[in-house]
Amino acid sequence: MRTHFIAIGGAAMHNLALALHNKGYKVTGSDDAIFEPSKSRLDKKGLLPEEFGWFPKKITQEIDAIILGMHAKEDNPELLKAKELGLKIYSYPEFLYEQAKNKTRVVIGGSHGKTTITSMILHVMHYHNIEVDYMVGAQLEGFETMVHLTAENDFIVLEGDEYLSSPIDRRPKFHLYQPNIALISGIAWDHINVFPTFENYVAQFEIFVNQITKGGILVYNEEDETVKKVAEEATNPIRKIPYQTPKYEVENGVTLLETPEGQMPIEVFGAHNLNNLAGAKWICQNMGVDEADFYEAIASFKGASKRLEKIAEGKGKVAYKDFAHSPSKVSATTKAVKDQYPNRKLIACLELHTYSSLNAEFLKEYEGALNSADVAVVFYSPDAVKIKQLEAVTYEQIAQAFKRNDLIIYTNPADFKKFLFSTSVENSTLLLMSSGNYGGLDFEEIKSLIQ
């Protein structure tokens, strides 16, 4: 089968391209810019476009499927040519469903935790040499790609993102998968540029639950009141399995999980990650892994890339970076780190980087999100606000939103970096939360600060 990717360089898109290449498909693609690590990984497999840009001449009748990425625009020249020729055009999730429609589809949804839960499940399967297809939103230790597709595997595990499918398909991605087994970890308003109200956002999860196949399974976090309401009000014929945070203790910086065999030390920490673990356990059990085997495997799970990732450690000091950016994630991550190192000063730094977090109306959702920190810092770039064509966010609006009198706010990358490297980190934990890089911060330099 011959496939052509319009916007092949994205994190998700290039991984799907690699997966199809590994499956034996003929893959081509275009993009106007491709960055690392996508560039090197595509080049290694001979899939990197010879030159960047959009070339309608690449679009011919010989192509069986066009896969359209979110980075492309509706007036993309290659997309227009594909429409003119009447070619089959798929969004990323639409094509994944085509690959998965004859498999048992396991879809992990939720505003937060879905990458970690999907990663936990795949770690357990990999540990026990159980082959499954998958798509996950982070690079995992022991896995070559973030997407793996075969003809023979019975299960496919999919991270179910609620964001839009493509420039011409405005449905949330997870509406296209029709799960046999589904999980919802939490619902906290996000993507306000697409879902303007909380009610509108919640409705997407109601649709997701209603699309679970008859006789299917919904595993849900009953500690989240919105998730619980969505699950309990669903009327389709499915089995519902609630889960909650298991009992655990923290001793000398080590988290001990209560299991039927007694306390077990684990690598991940924080109530939110223990809650994720409980959801992953139920999914694995419904995929044929018993409880004892799950615990044996999960003990060695170190976390997904960019999810509460330890970047440096020295005597009496440690630094973590985390992808957290939404209010609920920031609050959970900050509390988790403080609970893990209660006797150390916690310096928590948050970059406001996403469309939602830079929106003045949405900012109030951050109230209390950094309360667990001893030193709370917020960084945002006025340039990022301009790029996203939003109204400028003021210093006063941020200060008012977080409701914290001692909040430190930076808008200049150099000033923020100067603060970091002039602050004493003795007997401290440094937590850097962002989906960006603080205007060009080299995280390798943080190691010299800590070690």
BELVEN-V706823 format. One record per residue. N is the residue number from 1. PHI is phi in whole degrees, 0 to 359 (* if undefined). Layout:
BEGIN
n: <N N>
phi: <PHI PHI>
END
This chain:
BEGIN
n: <1 2 3 4 5 6 7 8 9 10 11 12 13 14 15 16 17 18 19 20 21 22 23 24 25 26 27 28 29 30 31 32 33 34 35 36 37 38 39 40 41 42 43 44 45 46 47 48 49 50 51 52 53 54 55 56 57 58 59 60 61 62 63 64 65 66 67 68 69 70 71 72 73 74 75 76 77 78 79 80 81 82 83 84 85 86 87 88 89 90 91 92 93 94 95 96 97 98 99 100 101 102 103 104 105 106 107 108 109 110 111 112 113 114 115 116 117 118 119 120 121 122 123 124 125 126 127 128 129 130 131 132 133 134 135 136 137 138 139 140 141 142 143 144 145 146 147 148 149 150 151 152 153 154 155 156 157 158 159 160 161 162 163 164 165 166 167 168 169 170 171 172 173 174 175 176 177 178 179 180 181 182 183 184 185 186 187 188 189 190 191 192 193 194 195 196 197 198 199 200 201 202 203 204 205 206 207 208 209 210 211 212 213 214 215 216 217 218 219 220 221 222 223 224 225 226 227 228 229 230 231 232 233 234 235 236 237 238 239 240 241 242 243 244 245 246 247 248 249 250 251 252 253 254 255 256 257 258 259 260 261 262 263 264 265 266 267 268 269 270 271 272 273 274 275 276 277 278 279 280 281 282 283 284 285 286 287 288 289 290 291 292 293 294 295 296 297 298 299 300 301 302 303 304 305 306 307 308 309 310 311 312 313 314 315 316 317 318 319 320 321 322 323 324 325 326 327 328 329 330 331 332 333 334 335 336 337 338 339 340 341 342 343 344 345 346 347 348 349 350 351 352 353 354 355 356 357 358 359 360 361 362 363 364 365 366 367 368 369 370 371 372 373 374 375 376 377 378 379 380 381 382 383 384 385 386 387 388 389 390 391 392 393 394 395 396 397 398 399 400 401 402 403 404 405 406 407 408 409 410 411 412 413 414 415 416 417 418 419 420 421 422 423 424 425 426 427 428 429 430 431 432 433 434 435 436 437 438 439 440 441 442 443 444 445 446 447 448 449 450 451>
phi: <* 255 238 232 262 265 82 284 278 296 303 287 297 291 291 293 300 296 296 290 301 295 276 104 285 271 241 231 191 222 194 272 197 225 248 285 272 305 301 294 291 291 299 302 262 75 252 287 303 296 216 277 131 247 229 306 295 290 269 230 295 287 282 276 210 261 247 258 270 295 290 285 260 298 261 304 302 289 295 298 294 297 295 300 277 73 286 285 248 248 279 306 292 297 290 301 298 302 286 249 294 258 249 278 264 251 240 256 243 144 292 213 90 292 295 296 295 301 297 299 299 293 299 296 297 297 301 265 57 262 280 224 278 196 216 225 271 210 283 250 297 92 240 288 229 273 228 221 229 225 274 262 293 282 254 229 254 238 285 262 282 269 282 294 282 196 299 247 227 273 280 302 305 287 282 262 268 47 293 271 230 229 223 237 270 181 230 222 316 209 54 292 290 250 245 292 231 299 298 296 293 299 302 294 285 297 297 305 295 292 266 297 297 304 81 282 232 243 260 218 279 283 282 267 299 292 299 301 295 300 293 289 272 292 251 288 285 227 267 247 236 279 222 214 297 286 286 202 226 243 232 54 79 244 271 248 269 285 230 302 265 110 287 229 291 230 279 275 212 99 304 294 286 291 295 301 300 297 294 299 298 295 297 298 296 279 255 101 259 284 301 298 292 298 299 301 283 289 301 259 284 260 112 276 303 72 254 45 264 287 254 195 213 227 292 74 209 206 231 235 238 215 286 306 215 284 306 294 291 299 297 294 293 298 296 300 291 295 295 287 232 295 263 248 290 258 258 254 243 242 262 277 227 276 305 296 291 265 268 302 290 278 307 298 294 276 306 81 296 252 296 282 275 279 236 245 232 239 240 212 256 304 296 297 295 295 301 276 56 256 292 301 268 264 305 296 296 293 302 292 295 281 51 220 296 262 296 260 236 234 239 249 305 294 293 295 296 299 300 302 274 252 269 290 250 295 51 226 240 258 239 251 246 187 261 242 219 57 73 112 293 271 294 296 293 297 299 291 289 264 281>
END
